[in-house]
Amino acid sequence: MRTHFKPWGLKLVLATVVVSLLAVRVHAADFDPAKLGRLRSTLQGFVDKNVVAGAVAAVGTHRGLVAIEAVGQQNREQNLPMRPNATFRIASMTKPITALAIMILVDEGKLSVEDPVEKHLQEFKGQMIVSSRDPDAGTVTLKKPTRPITVRDLLTHTSGLPGGFPEGISDLYFRRHLTLGEAVATSSQRPLDFEPGSKWAYCNAGIDTLGRIVEVVSGESFEQFLERHLFRPLGMSDTTFYPSDEQVARLAGLYDLKEGQLRPVGYQLLGPTKSARHPIPAGGLYSTAEDLAKLYQLMLLRGAIGELRIVSEKSVADMTRNQTGNLTAGFTPNVGMGFGWQVTRQPDGVHAMLSAGSYGHGGAFGTQGWIDPTKDLYIILLIQRVGMANGDASDIRRDVQQVIVDAIK
């Protein structure tokens, strides 16, 4: 089924070239040029209002990239203009990519989404769940869960694993001092917060666990697996956990809004973390609009571009349909959870202009990427902001989506 098991083969090289050409060729026939031209002024309006220092937005279809706009500044302190190839830490937009790695292994018959996690990671055996807490006595009563957590639970944020880090241990500590295996082993020893499958709770530790499963099942490091099976075949040369000095020079600055003015936060939250001992499957990738366009084009094409198939149509369908029923999920109303992707159940609010069944994900620093198969459309918004009340429900996301959808003929 796959066409690039030999990473240095001629077929892979040719496929990578084809994908790169498809990703940058303009196909604007389905859009009104004048209306699509409003994308730039819409972005500029948010720069002028000091909502963001700069932004990059991209729009495309299954045929490739239609338009990309860069406005404002990449770094205000250095007076650097924003460029289309600016690098952004996409944070939790990493999660669907981690899910994609899992589904590649599913396609290869190396695991199932129904597998108990303990089948692949022995440290999860004998896991317990919190039965009750007594804050006054400072005690916690544990019991056995009705069933062990599964890969499906991790993919849909329904495992019950605590989402954050143990008290007194920071994300930075995990990255600098522990391998991915050690970090996941630490998480495995914490009791579950609820019965697996009974509710949705955003869980970074669960997605990191998926990354570790990829390592154990494939025999490769997580970052090597993604590079060999996804980034290199698709020509995503600017997508990495560890950006080079040249990519760091293109990294958009991070800002917060204080007293009506954007203030630089610095690179402590963005990284890059050259001293890190492991990647962050839940949110550590850096990327560009053009690289993400290649990935989203692949998804619109249901897992294959030309003769290059990355993942099966069935796996794409499973990833992008609501897997959580009527459970409350996501950070906006009427959203369900697929495997790694949030899925629009009913178009309203910030989803009003999207079709039911659209899917995507945001990141902690305001980035957004959404795919609407009904409209044959993907929309990418890259910014670097903290302090937003809800990046998934932001005005800039809503307005960018609206102006692009309005431009469809």
N, C-alpha and C positions, 0 to 999 in steps of 0.2 A: 504494500500500500504506500509506503514511504519511498521517496525517490532520492534521498540524500544520506543514506547510512554511511557512505564513505565520504567524510567531510572534505577530502582534498581531491575528489574526483572531478573530471571535466564536466559532468552533468550538473554538479553543484555550482561550479563557477559560472556556467552558462545561465543557470536558473537565477543566480544572484543578479547577474547583469540585467536579465529580463525584468525581474521584479523592480530593480532600481529605476529602469526606464519607465515602467508603468506608473510608478509612484510619483514621478515628477512631470509626466505629460499632462497637459491641460485639456480637460473635456468640459467645456462650459456650455454646451448646446442646450442643456436642460435647465439653464438658469437665465433669468433676465439680467443682463450686464449692469444696467443702471441700478436696479434694486440690490444686486449683489455688491455693487460699489459702495453701498451704505454701510457695509461691514466695517470699513476703515473709519468712517466718521463716528460710528457707534462706539468702537473701541477708544477712539481719541476723546470722546466725551467723558469716559471714565478716567482717563488720564488728566483731563482738564479739571475734573472735579476732585482730584487727589484721592481717588479710590484705589488706583494702582499707579505705580511708576511707569510701567510699560506692560505690553501684552503681545502675544502672538496667537493668532487664530487661524485655523485651517478648515477647509471644507472639501469633501470629495464624495465620489460615488464608487461603485464597484469597478469602474473603468480607471480610476486614479484620482489624483489630486486636482481639484478644480481651481482653488484659490488659496493663497496664504498671505496674511497681512501681519506686519510688525509695526507697532506704534510705540511712542514714548521712549523711555530710556531703559537700557539694560542695567545701568548703574548710575544713579544720579550724582554720587560723590565724585566719580571720575568723568562725568559728562559723556558717557558712552551711549550712543543711540541703540535702541533695540533692533536686533537683526533677525531675519527669519530663521537662522540656524542657531539662535541662542539656546543654551542648555538650561534645563529646568530640573529640579528634583521633583519627580512626579508622585512621590510618597505612595499613598494607597492605590494609585492607579497601577502599582506593581501587582496588586492582588489578582486581577484577572490573568495576568501573565503567569503567575505561579500556578493558578488553576489550569491554564493551558498546558503547562509542563506535566501536571498530573494526568490530563486527558491524553497526552501523547503516549504516556506509559500504559494507560488503559487500552488505547488502540493497539499497542504492541503486546497486549495480553499479559503484562507484568503485574498488574494489580486491578482491582475492581473498586468502584466507589462504595460498594457495600462491605468492603473489608473492614474488620475491626482494626483500629489503629495499632493495637497491641500485636497484631500479626506481623507488622513490619518494624515496630519499635517496642522492644520487650519491656522498656521502662514504664510503659503505660499499663502493664498487667497489675491487677489488684487495685485499680484506681477507686477512690471513694468519693462520695458526694456529701455536701453539708446537709444534715437533717435539721439542725436547729442551732441557734446562737443565743447565748446569754451574755449580753454586754456587761451587765452588772457583775457577774461572776468571772467574766473574761474567759468563758469556755465555749467550745464548739463541739457539737455532737455529730459524728459521722455515721454513714451507713453505706451499704453497697448500692450502686445505681441499678435500675431494672435491667439495663443492658450496657455493654461497653460502647464507647464512642466509636464512630465509623469515619472513614474518609469523607463520606457524604456530609456528615455533621460538620466537619472542618470546612468543607467547601461552601457551606451555606450559613456559617456562623450560628449553628444550633447545637454545638457540642456541650456547652455548659462550662468549658474551660474558662477560668478567669482571664479577662481580656488584657489586663495590664501586667506590670512586673511586680514581683514580691516587694513588700515594703522595705525601703532603704536601698533597693537595687534599681539603678536607672538604665534606660535604653543605652546610654553611652557606655556604661559599665559592661553590659552584655556584649556590645560590639567589640570593645577594646580588649576584654579579658577572657572571653569565652568563645569557643568554637560554636558553630550552629548546633552541633550535636550536644554539647554541654549545656547550651542555653535551653534547648528543648527538653533535655533531661530534667533540668531544674523546674520547668513548667509542669512536667508530668507528675511531679510529687505534690502538687497543690490540689486540694479536693475540688470537685466540680461544684458550680454554683446552682445548677438545676439539672433535672433529668434530660439526658440527650434527646434532641428532637422536639422538646416540649415548648421551646420559645426561641426567639431570635435575640442575640446579643452580640454586638460587634466585637470581634475577638482577634487581635493581632497575634496572640500566642498560637491560636489555631492555624493561622495561615503560615506562620513560621514552622509549625509542625509539618505542614504539607511540604515545605521546602526540604526539611530533613528526610521525609519519606522519599522524595525524589533522589536524594543522595544515596540512601540505603538501597533502594530498589535498582537504581541505574549504575551504581558503583562510581559515579562522578561527583565532583563538588557541584553544588547547586548552580553557581555562576558558570561553570564549564558546560553543564547540561544545557542551560539556556543559550549560551553562545553557539554551541554545536548544532542544536536542534531547532533554534528559532532565529536568533539575531543574525548569525552569519548567512544562513540560507536566504533570509529576507533582505539582506543588505542593510541591517539596522546598526550601522557602525558607530553611531553616537549614543547607543543605549547600553548602559553599564552600571554596575554597583561601585566601580572605582574609576572615576573620570581622570583622564590624563591632564597634564598641565595645560595643554591646548584647549581641552574641553572646559577646564576650570576657568580659563580666561574668557570663555563665552557664557559663564554661569550668571543667570539673572540674579540681581540682588534681592534680598528679602526685606520687606518693609512692614511696619505697623502704623496704624493711624492714631496719632496722639494730638489732642487739642486742634483737630482740623488739619494737621500736617502729617505727611508721611515721614516716618523716622526709620532709618536703617536699623535692622536688628542684628546684622552681622551674619557670619557664616556658621555660627555654632550649631544652629538647627539644620542648616542645609548640608553641612559637611564641607568638603568631602572628607571622608574618614580614612586616610591612608594607613592609619595605625590599626584599623579594624581587623579582627580575626575572622569575622564572618559577614556575609551579606545579610540583608534584611528582606526575606521573602514577602513580608507584610507591607513593606513600604520603602525600600532602599534604592530604587532605580533612579537614574538620571536619564533624560532623553530629550529629543527635539520634536517639533511638530512634524517634520518630514519623516522621521523614523516612525512615529506613532501612526502616521497616515498609511504606511506600508502594512502595519499590523491590522488596522481597522479595515483596510481594503481586503485583506485576507479573510477577515470575519464576514464581510459582506459577500464574499465569494464562497462562503461555507467551507473554508479550510484549505483551499487550493488556489494558486495563481498559475494559470497555464498548466504545465506538466508537473509543477512543483506542489506536492501535497504535504502540508505540515500536520494536519489533524483531520480526522474523518468528518464527513457531513453529520453523522449521528452524534459525534461528540460535540460539534458546534451547536447542534439542536439542543442537546442536553444542557450545555453550558448556558444557553441564552433563553431558556424558558423558566417560568416561575416554578421553583422546586419547594417553596415553603407554604403553599396554599394561602390560607387567610391569616397566617401569623403576621403580626405587625413587624415590619422590617424596614431597613433603610433609614434615611434622615429626611425624607420628604413623604407626604401622604401617598397612599395607593401604590407603593412599591413593594415588589416581592424580591426574592433572592434566587438567582440561578447558581451555577457553579462559578463563583468568583465575580460574576457580574450582577449588578442590581437591575431589575427588570420592571418596566412601567406596566402596571396592571390596568390603570385607568388614567387617561391623559387629563390632568388638571394642574393648577398651580404652575410651577416651573416646568412641568411636563406637558402643559396644555397644547403646545404646538407640535408635540411628538406623537407618534402613533402608539397604540397599545402594542406591547411586545418589543418596544425599543429597549435597548440595554446599554449600560455604561458604568462608569465609576468616576468618582472624584478623588482628590488628594488633599492632604492637610493644609497645603499652602495655596488652595483655591483653584488648582488645576481641575479641568473637567474633560471627559471624552465620552461622547454618546453616539450610538449607532442606531439608525432607524431603517430596518430592512424594508418596511412597507414603502417608504419614500426613496429607497436606495440612496442613503445619505449617511455620512458621518460628519461630526462636528467636534473639533478639538479647540479647547481654550487653555492657554498656558499663561499663568500669572504666578507671582510669588508674594503672597500676603498672609499675615497672621492677624488674629484679632477679629476676623469676620464672624458674625453671629452664627452663620451656617453657610459654608461654602457651596453645599449642594443646592441651596435655595437662594443663591446670591442674585442680585439684580443684574450684574454683568453677565452671568450665565444665561439668565432668562432673555435678556435683550439680544445677546449674540445669537442664540438659537432662533429667536423670532425673526430677526432680519434675514437670516439664512433661509429659513423655511419660506418666508414671504417671497424670496427671490426665485423659488422653484416655479417654472412655467406650468 
